[in-house]
Amino acid sequence: MRICFVLPGVARQPVGGYKMVYEYANRLVFEGCDVSILYLNQDAFKKYHLPLVVRRYLANLLAQREPKWFELNSRIKKVSNLDKSYKQELGNIDACFATSAEKTVSEVYNNLSAKEKFYFIQDYENWHVSDKEVTDTYKLGLNSIVISNWLKEIVDQYTDKPAVLIPNAIDQSIYKESIGILDRPNHTIALLYHEEPHKGLKNAFKVLARVKKIYPDLEVTMFGKFPKPQLPNWVTYYRNASQEQTVKIYNSVKVFLCSTIEEGYGLTGIEAMSCGACLVSTNYKGVREYAIDKHNALLSPVGDIEAQVNNVVKIFDNRVLQEEISQHGIQTANNFTWDKAMKKFNQVIGYSGQSNRG
């Protein structure tokens, strides 16, 4: 089966949405599919005011060399739409996937030919476009796959084809506990650093400042794709952390803090849970796909700084609670397997090839 994922340009740093596409691509190749990734590079290098022929060359080169942050199977064909013959390179497509509201839906719907066209929806992407522009993409009638129930509820309002829910999966052979929660330094927190307002970092910094006053020995580890911000000396920052590094970070702390305002799913939250860290999060829509308050996480209302501080304190001060939340988190994460995800994904695209899923 010939499958094409369309991405809105090349991501040179780790991006959660791209990671999920790459994971599916790798597994589909392993199952015997012919997989291509089309990068929409029309904006690449524009700010340098280079001639189109130079931009085309550089964009094609970038598409072949990236991603360096993710081990993509070498059998996956990577194509840039600045290549004049990109449609011919893609060949006959059985299943073509738009992956974002911006750029990719238009490309899949208007420009590419395929037996079936799909829309892989990982968030309500109204950060840079209007709500109407987002919902208009749902109305086009593509076969939608969503990663969370709240997204399905929205998408189903605008299309006659109900969206198929396939929750994000994680690889438990990689994201696993290597250091027991009780053996980790007590006053330790990790979190994702992200500059988009909906990720809630302003609130997270307020939480950290208040927790630091309660526990002067607090140590914080952040990771993200952005240049290192100005941080106090008790915060360690890893830019473009590798998968191995993030697993070590998750295993080095008692608490994984998430102050998100709104997000499709929250992949880092369940990755941290799978590694045994205690998730202390806001009760945003996406986290409800896997987090249950007082069972496998401690949740608080979005924007409630005091409640989140109190939840961190509860974890730090109660070893019994630490162990309960940690173990329940691992048990929950073990349910979100790639085996389940791929079985459902293959059903949706109509692929019945032999697989050796892990």
C-alpha positions in Angstrom: 0.0 0.0 0.0 1.3 3.4 -1.0 0.9 6.0 1.8 1.8 9.7 1.9 1.9 12.0 4.9 1.9 15.7 4.1 3.7 18.0 6.6 3.8 21.8 6.7 7.6 22.1 6.1 10.7 20.5 7.7 11.0 20.6 11.5 14.6 20.8 12.5 13.8 20.5 16.2 11.6 18.0 18.0 7.9 18.6 17.5 5.3 16.4 19.1 2.9 16.3 16.1 5.7 15.5 13.7 6.9 12.8 16.1 3.6 11.0 15.9 3.5 11.1 12.1 7.1 9.8 12.0 6.2 7.0 14.4 3.3 5.9 12.2 5.4 6.2 9.1 8.1 3.9 10.6 5.6 1.3 11.6 3.8 1.3 8.3 7.1 0.7 6.5 7.9 -2.2 8.9 4.5 -3.7 8.0 5.3 -3.6 4.3 3.8 -0.3 3.1 5.5 2.1 0.7 5.6 5.4 2.6 6.4 8.9 1.5 6.5 12.2 3.4 5.8 15.4 1.4 7.2 18.6 3.0 5.4 21.8 2.0 8.5 24.0 1.7 7.1 27.0 -0.2 8.1 29.3 2.6 11.5 27.8 3.2 14.4 30.3 3.2 12.1 33.1 1.9 13.4 35.5 4.5 16.8 35.4 2.8 15.4 36.7 -0.5 17.2 34.0 -2.5 16.4 33.1 -6.1 13.8 30.3 -6.4 16.3 27.9 -8.0 18.5 28.3 -4.9 15.6 28.0 -2.5 14.5 24.8 -4.3 17.9 23.3 -4.0 18.3 24.1 -0.3 14.7 22.9 0.5 15.3 19.6 -1.2 18.6 19.2 0.6 16.9 20.0 3.9 14.1 17.5 3.3 16.7 14.7 2.7 18.9 15.5 5.7 16.2 16.0 8.3 15.0 15.0 10.8 18.2 14.5 12.7 16.3 14.5 16.0 14.2 11.4 15.1 15.4 8.1 13.6 13.2 7.9 10.5 13.4 4.6 8.5 15.7 5.1 5.5 13.1 3.4 3.2 10.7 6.3 3.7 10.8 8.6 0.6 11.1 12.3 1.5 9.9 14.8 -1.0 9.8 18.6 -1.2 7.0 20.4 -3.0 9.5 22.9 -4.4 10.7 20.0 -6.5 8.9 20.6 -9.9 8.2 16.9 -10.3 7.1 16.2 -6.7 3.8 14.7 -7.8 5.5 12.3 -10.1 7.9 11.4 -7.4 5.1 10.5 -5.0 3.5 8.3 -7.7 0.1 6.7 -7.3 -1.1 7.2 -3.7 -3.6 4.9 -2.0 -3.9 6.9 1.3 -2.9 10.5 1.6 -2.9 12.3 5.0 -3.2 16.0 5.7 -1.6 16.6 9.1 -2.4 20.3 10.0 -5.1 22.9 9.3 -2.6 25.2 7.7 -1.2 24.3 4.3 -1.6 20.5 4.3 -5.4 20.2 4.1 -5.5 22.5 1.0 -2.6 20.5 -0.6 -4.3 17.1 0.0 -7.8 18.3 -1.0 -6.9 20.4 -4.0 -3.6 19.3 -5.4 -2.9 15.6 -4.7 -4.6 12.5 -6.2 -5.2 9.5 -4.0 -7.7 6.7 -3.7 -8.5 7.8 -0.2 -7.8 11.1 1.6 -7.4 11.4 5.3 -7.0 14.2 7.9 -4.9 13.4 11.0 -6.1 15.9 13.6 -3.9 16.2 16.7 -5.2 19.5 18.1 -7.7 22.3 17.5 -5.2 24.4 15.6 -6.5 28.0 15.9 -3.2 29.4 17.1 -2.3 31.2 13.8 -5.7 31.0 11.9 -9.3 31.8 12.9 -11.7 29.3 14.3 -13.7 29.5 11.1 -10.7 28.6 9.0 -10.1 25.6 11.3 -13.7 24.3 11.2 -13.8 24.9 7.4 -11.1 22.3 7.0 -13.3 19.8 8.9 -16.2 20.5 6.5 -14.3 19.3 3.4 -15.3 15.7 4.0 -11.8 14.1 4.4 -11.7 10.9 6.5 -10.7 12.3 9.9 -8.6 10.6 12.5 -8.4 12.3 15.9 -6.3 11.6 19.0 -8.8 12.6 21.7 -12.5 12.5 22.5 -12.8 16.3 22.8 -11.5 16.7 19.3 -13.9 14.1 18.0 -16.8 16.0 19.5 -15.8 19.2 17.7 -14.9 17.6 14.3 -18.1 15.6 14.3 -20.2 18.8 14.4 -18.8 19.9 11.0 -18.7 16.7 8.9 -21.1 13.9 7.9 -18.2 11.4 8.3 -17.7 10.7 12.0 -14.0 11.0 13.0 -12.2 7.9 14.2 -10.6 8.1 17.6 -7.1 6.7 17.8 -5.4 7.9 21.1 -1.7 8.6 20.9 0.5 5.6 21.7 3.9 5.3 23.3 6.6 2.7 23.1 6.7 1.2 26.6 10.1 -0.5 25.7 11.6 3.0 25.6 9.4 5.0 28.0 9.8 2.9 31.1 10.7 3.2 34.8 14.4 2.7 35.4 14.6 4.4 38.9 11.8 3.8 41.4 9.9 6.9 42.5 11.0 6.5 46.1 14.7 6.4 45.1 14.6 9.7 43.3 15.7 13.0 44.9 12.5 14.3 46.6 12.2 18.0 45.6 12.6 17.6 41.8 10.4 18.7 39.0 10.6 18.4 35.2 8.5 20.1 32.5 8.4 21.0 28.8 9.4 24.5 27.9 7.2 25.9 25.1 6.7 29.5 24.0 3.1 29.2 22.6 0.7 30.8 25.1 -1.7 27.9 25.2 1.1 25.7 26.8 0.8 27.8 30.0 4.4 28.4 30.8 3.7 31.7 32.4 1.6 29.9 35.0 4.2 27.1 35.3 6.9 29.7 36.2 4.6 31.1 38.9 4.1 27.6 40.3 7.8 26.9 40.4 8.6 30.2 42.1 6.2 29.5 44.9 7.3 25.9 45.3 10.9 27.1 45.5 10.0 29.3 48.5 8.6 26.2 50.3 11.5 23.9 49.3 14.7 25.9 48.9 16.5 22.8 47.6 14.1 22.5 44.7 15.7 21.4 41.4 14.0 21.8 38.1 14.7 20.3 34.7 13.2 21.8 31.5 13.5 20.6 27.9 12.3 22.0 24.6 13.1 23.1 21.1 13.5 26.8 21.8 16.7 28.7 22.6 17.5 28.7 26.3 15.6 31.4 28.1 16.8 33.3 31.1 16.4 30.9 34.0 17.5 30.8 37.7 20.5 28.7 38.5 18.3 26.0 40.0 16.8 25.3 36.6 18.6 23.1 34.1 17.6 23.4 30.4 18.1 20.9 27.6 17.5 22.2 24.1 16.5 19.6 21.5 16.8 16.8 24.0 17.1 13.4 22.4 14.6 10.6 23.2 17.2 9.0 25.4 17.7 12.3 27.3 14.0 12.9 27.9 13.6 9.3 29.3 16.5 10.0 31.7 14.8 13.3 32.7 11.5 11.6 33.3 13.2 9.0 35.5 15.2 11.6 37.5 12.3 13.6 39.0 9.4 13.1 41.4 7.0 15.4 39.6 6.3 16.2 35.9 4.5 19.5 35.9 2.1 20.6 33.2 0.3 24.0 33.3 -1.3 23.8 29.9 -4.3 25.9 29.1 -5.5 23.9 26.1 -3.9 21.1 24.1 -5.0 18.2 21.9 -3.5 15.4 24.1 -0.3 16.2 25.9 2.2 13.5 24.8 4.9 14.5 27.3 2.5 13.9 30.2 1.8 10.3 29.4 5.5 9.7 28.5 6.4 11.0 32.0 3.8 8.8 33.6 5.1 5.7 31.7 8.6 6.5 33.3 7.1 6.6 36.8 7.0 10.4 37.4 4.0 11.8 39.2 2.0 13.9 36.9 0.8 17.2 38.4 -1.3 18.9 35.7 -4.0 21.3 34.9 -7.3 19.6 34.1 -7.2 20.7 30.4 -9.3 18.7 27.9 -6.5 16.7 26.3 -5.0 15.3 29.6 -8.4 13.7 30.4 -7.7 11.1 27.8 -5.3 9.4 30.2 -5.2 11.2 33.6 -7.6 10.6 36.4 -7.4 13.0 39.4 -6.1 11.4 42.6 -5.7 8.0 40.9 -2.8 8.4 38.4 -2.3 12.1 38.6 -3.1 15.2 40.6 -5.2 17.6 38.5 -6.3 21.2 39.2 -8.4 23.9 37.4 -6.6 25.6 34.5 -4.9 28.8 35.7 -5.3 28.0 39.4 -1.7 28.5 40.6 -2.4 27.8 44.3 -4.1 24.5 43.6 -1.2 23.4 41.4 1.4 24.4 44.1 -0.7 22.5 46.7 -0.6 19.4 44.5 3.1 19.5 44.1 3.4 19.8 47.9 1.1 16.8 48.4 3.4 14.7 46.2 6.6 15.9 47.8 5.4 15.4 51.4 3.7 12.0 51.0 5.8 9.0 50.0 2.7 6.7 50.0 0.9 9.0 47.6 4.1 9.2 45.4 4.1 5.5 45.0 0.4 5.2 44.4 0.3 7.9 41.7 3.5 6.6 40.1 2.4 3.0 39.9 -1.0 3.8 38.7 0.5 6.1 36.0 2.7 3.3 34.7 -0.3 0.9 34.6 -2.3 3.5 32.7 0.4 4.2 30.2 0.8 0.5 29.5 -2.7 0.5 27.9 -1.7 3.0 25.2 0.3 0.6 23.1 1.4 0.9 19.5 -0.1 -2.5 18.8 -3.6 -1.2 19.6 -3.0 2.0 17.6 -1.7 0.3 14.5 -4.5 -2.3 14.5 -7.1 0.5 14.4 -5.1 2.7 12.0 -4.8 -0.2 9.6 -8.6 -0.8 9.8 -9.2 2.8 9.0 -7.0 2.9 5.9 -8.1 -0.6 4.8 -4.7 -2.2 5.0 -4.5 -5.9 5.8 -0.8 -6.6 5.3 1.2 -8.8 7.7 2.6 -7.0 10.6 5.2 -7.5 13.4 4.1 -4.7 15.7 5.7 -4.0 19.0 
